[in-house]
Amino acid sequence: MCFGVRDAIHLALNQTAPVTILGDLVHNETVLNQLRSQGVKIERQVADVATPNVMISAHGASERAMEQIRGRGLNVLEATCPLVHYAHRVVARLVEDGFHPVIIGKRDHVEVRGVTEDLNDYDVVLTEEDVANLKERPRFGIAAQTTQPIDRVRHLVALIEQKFPRSEVRFSDTVCQPTKQRQTAAIELAQQSDVVIVIGGAHSNNTRELVQTCSRHCAQVYHVQTAEDLRPDWFAEAKAVGITAGTSTPECTIEAVEAWLRDFLEFQDRLARHVNGAHATDRRQEHNTETTELKPR
């Protein structure tokens, strides 16, 4: 679990006054259920908030959105990841310097909305087709959603530079270091594995990106939220199983998956020993029978 997520959870669980998180603090249902069990409220709309304190998720929010919350007389607590804050500052600086902002990321993702809601004019791109639809500008300032694969980001930046050779293009790398390290490690893991298990929330963008990355290097990749999602038939022919996880996945969830796999391996070994032992017994019996039949009368 990355430090930004860990800090956000700690902040939510250590409030003395009632607090409501606006949206998902992190995209992991196990974590959200833990928060609910400790009395933390979670609402999608500000109008539904019934506590004096509102917490902004680790994905951040626009200044415009936070001002609207304060305008309702609510106290805003920020759990925004520091690296998301950095991305906000980078984009603001690009605009101040006269660059048209282009954000590489998912248009409907909460982090991207938080970055773009304070902008008057911007573009969001995620595919080559999105780049093809961009209009020419004198200056492009490019930043990225913090959990985007850096290879994709660099590829799209290069496409923008090729498409607009007369434009000045400034790229500021806002992909966070934990995401880069995890993607690199996932590639190495997938290349060595027959099956890869990616653990994380169903709506976690960085977890889904890990699934896509691993799938380019391993034929069998499965996205699970907990150990309960694992299926024995996935591992019938596997000699090496790799495990990786999204940045908001709790350590206990990862340990539970690993424990399930180790228990399954132990069961398979016991079964194999039993079957081999039975075969050895059968062979001995066959040998004894043949020897008896060949004895002279």
C-alpha positions in Angstrom: 0.0 0.0 0.0 1.5 3.4 -1.0 2.1 6.1 1.6 -0.6 8.4 0.2 -3.3 5.8 0.7 -2.0 4.8 4.1 -2.0 8.4 5.3 -5.5 8.9 4.0 -6.8 5.9 5.9 -5.0 6.9 9.1 -6.5 10.4 8.9 -10.0 9.0 8.4 -9.8 6.6 11.3 -8.3 9.1 13.8 -10.9 11.8 13.7 -12.5 12.7 17.1 -15.6 14.3 15.5 -17.9 12.6 13.0 -16.7 12.7 9.5 -18.1 11.9 6.0 -15.8 11.0 3.1 -17.0 12.5 -0.2 -16.7 9.6 -2.7 -14.4 6.6 -2.1 -11.4 7.5 0.0 -9.6 4.8 -2.0 -10.8 2.4 -4.7 -10.8 -0.7 -2.5 -13.9 -2.2 -1.0 -12.0 -3.9 1.8 -10.7 -0.6 3.0 -14.1 1.1 2.6 -15.8 -1.6 4.6 -13.3 -1.2 7.4 -14.0 2.6 7.5 -17.7 2.0 7.6 -17.3 -0.5 10.4 -15.5 2.2 12.4 -18.3 4.7 12.0 -17.0 6.7 9.1 -19.7 7.8 6.7 -19.3 7.7 2.9 -21.5 9.7 0.6 -21.4 10.5 -3.2 -23.1 13.9 -3.0 -22.4 16.9 -0.8 -26.2 17.3 -0.3 -26.3 13.9 1.5 -23.6 14.9 4.1 -25.0 15.0 7.6 -21.7 15.5 9.5 -19.9 18.9 10.1 -16.7 17.5 8.6 -16.1 16.4 5.0 -13.0 14.5 3.9 -11.6 14.8 0.4 -10.4 11.4 -0.9 -6.7 10.5 -1.7 -7.5 11.3 -5.4 -7.9 15.0 -4.6 -10.5 17.5 -5.7 -10.6 20.9 -7.4 -10.4 24.2 -5.5 -13.8 25.0 -7.0 -15.3 21.8 -5.5 -13.9 22.5 -2.1 -15.1 26.0 -2.1 -18.6 24.8 -2.8 -18.4 22.4 0.1 -17.2 25.2 2.4 -20.0 27.3 1.1 -22.4 24.9 2.7 -20.8 25.6 6.1 -18.9 22.3 6.2 -15.3 21.9 7.3 -13.0 20.3 4.7 -10.4 17.8 5.6 -8.0 16.9 2.9 -6.6 13.3 2.5 -5.3 14.2 -1.0 -2.1 12.3 -1.8 0.9 14.7 -1.8 1.8 13.4 -5.3 -1.6 14.3 -6.6 -1.2 17.8 -5.0 2.1 18.0 -7.0 0.2 17.2 -10.2 -2.2 20.0 -9.5 0.6 22.5 -9.0 2.3 21.4 -12.2 -0.8 21.9 -14.3 -1.4 25.3 -12.7 2.2 26.3 -13.5 1.8 25.2 -17.2 -1.3 27.3 -17.5 0.4 30.3 -15.9 3.2 29.9 -18.4 0.8 30.1 -21.3 0.6 26.4 -22.3 -2.7 24.7 -23.3 -3.1 21.9 -20.7 -3.4 18.3 -21.9 -3.9 15.7 -19.3 -3.1 12.0 -20.1 -5.6 9.9 -18.2 -9.2 8.7 -17.9 -11.6 11.6 -18.4 -14.2 10.3 -15.8 -11.6 9.4 -13.1 -12.0 11.4 -9.9 -8.3 12.4 -9.9 -8.6 13.8 -13.5 -11.8 15.6 -12.7 -10.0 17.2 -9.7 -7.2 18.5 -11.9 -9.4 19.8 -14.7 -12.4 21.4 -12.9 -10.3 24.5 -12.1 -9.3 24.9 -15.8 -11.2 26.9 -18.3 -9.9 25.2 -21.4 -8.1 21.8 -21.5 -8.0 18.4 -23.2 -7.9 14.9 -21.8 -6.3 12.1 -23.9 -5.9 8.4 -23.3 -5.6 6.9 -26.8 -4.0 7.6 -30.2 -7.4 8.5 -31.4 -7.7 11.1 -28.7 -4.4 12.7 -29.9 -5.6 12.6 -33.5 -8.6 14.7 -32.5 -6.6 17.4 -30.8 -6.6 20.9 -32.3 -3.4 22.7 -33.1 -2.2 25.1 -30.4 0.9 27.3 -30.2 2.0 25.7 -26.9 1.0 22.4 -25.3 1.6 21.7 -21.6 1.3 18.0 -20.9 0.8 16.3 -17.5 -0.6 12.8 -16.5 -2.9 11.1 -14.1 -0.5 9.9 -11.4 -1.4 6.2 -11.9 -1.0 6.0 -15.7 1.7 3.6 -17.1 4.7 5.8 -17.9 5.3 3.9 -21.3 1.8 4.9 -22.4 2.4 8.5 -21.3 5.7 8.8 -23.1 4.2 7.3 -26.3 1.3 9.8 -26.3 3.6 12.7 -25.7 5.7 11.6 -28.6 2.6 11.4 -30.8 1.6 15.0 -29.9 5.1 16.2 -30.7 4.9 14.4 -34.1 1.4 15.7 -34.9 2.2 19.3 -34.1 5.9 20.0 -35.1 5.3 23.8 -35.1 4.0 23.8 -31.6 6.0 24.1 -28.4 5.4 21.0 -26.3 6.3 20.9 -22.6 5.9 17.6 -20.7 5.9 17.5 -17.0 6.1 13.9 -15.6 3.5 13.6 -12.9 3.3 9.8 -12.8 4.1 8.8 -9.2 7.2 6.8 -8.4 5.3 4.0 -6.6 3.3 3.4 -9.8 6.4 3.3 -12.0 8.2 0.9 -9.7 5.1 -1.4 -9.5 4.7 -1.5 -13.2 8.3 -2.3 -13.8 8.2 -5.1 -11.2 5.0 -6.4 -12.6 6.6 -6.9 -16.0 9.5 -8.8 -14.6 7.1 -10.9 -12.5 4.8 -11.7 -15.4 7.7 -12.8 -17.6 8.7 -15.4 -15.0 5.2 -16.7 -14.2 2.7 -19.1 -15.7 -0.2 -17.4 -13.8 -0.3 -13.9 -12.3 -2.7 -12.8 -9.6 -3.4 -9.1 -9.4 -5.0 -8.1 -6.1 -7.0 -4.8 -5.8 -10.3 -3.1 -5.9 -12.6 -3.7 -8.9 -12.7 0.1 -9.6 -9.0 0.8 -8.9 -7.4 2.3 -12.0 -3.8 1.4 -11.1 -4.9 -2.2 -10.4 -6.5 -2.5 -13.8 -3.4 -1.0 -15.4 -1.4 -3.7 -13.7 -3.7 -6.4 -15.1 -3.2 -5.0 -18.6 0.6 -4.7 -18.2 0.9 -8.3 -16.9 -1.4 -9.6 -19.7 1.1 -8.5 -22.3 3.7 -10.8 -20.8 1.7 -13.7 -19.3 -1.2 -15.7 -20.9 -3.1 -16.2 -17.6 -3.7 -13.1 -15.5 -6.5 -12.8 -13.0 -7.8 -9.8 -11.1 -9.1 -10.6 -7.6 -10.3 -8.4 -4.8 -9.8 -11.0 -2.0 -8.7 -14.6 -1.6 -12.3 -15.7 -1.9 -12.1 -14.9 -5.6 -9.4 -17.5 -6.3 -10.2 -20.6 -8.2 -8.2 -23.9 -8.0 -8.5 -24.6 -11.7 -6.5 -21.5 -12.5 -3.4 -23.2 -11.2 -3.8 -26.8 -12.5 -0.8 -26.6 -14.9 1.1 -23.7 -13.2 4.6 -24.2 -12.0 5.2 -20.5 -11.1 2.5 -18.1 -9.8 3.2 -14.4 -9.4 1.4 -12.0 -7.1 1.2 -8.2 -7.4 -1.3 -5.7 -6.0 -2.7 -2.2 -6.5 -1.5 0.7 -4.4 -4.6 0.7 -2.2 -4.6 -3.0 -1.4 -4.2 -3.7 2.3 -1.3 -5.9 3.4 -3.7 -8.4 5.1 -5.5 -9.0 1.8 -2.2 -9.7 0.0 -1.1 -12.1 2.9 -4.5 -13.9 2.7 -4.1 -14.5 -1.0 -0.5 -15.8 -0.5 -1.7 -18.1 2.3 -4.4 -19.5 0.1 -1.9 -20.3 -2.6 0.5 -21.9 -0.2 -2.2 -24.0 1.3 -3.3 -25.0 -2.2 0.3 -25.9 -3.2 0.6 -28.0 0.0 -2.6 -29.8 -0.8 -1.4 -30.5 -4.4 1.9 -31.9 -3.1 0.1 -34.2 -0.7 -2.2 -35.4 -3.4 0.7 -36.0 -5.8 2.5 -38.0 -3.1 -0.6 -40.0 -2.4 -1.2 -40.8 -6.1 2.5 -41.6 -6.7 2.5 -43.8 -3.6 -0.6 -45.6 -4.8 1.0 -46.1 -8.2 4.2 -47.5 -6.6 2.1 -49.9 -4.6 0.3 -51.1 -7.7 3.5 -51.6 -9.5 4.9 -53.7 -6.6 1.8 -55.8 -6.6 2.0 -56.3 -10.3 5.6 -57.3 -10.0 4.9 -59.8 -7.1 2.0 -61.3 -9.1 4.2 -61.8 -12.2 7.0 -63.4 -10.1 4.5 -65.8 -8.5 3.1 -66.8 -11.8 6.6 -67.5 -13.3 7.7 -69.8 -10.4 8.0 -73.4 -11.4 5.5 -75.8 -9.9 
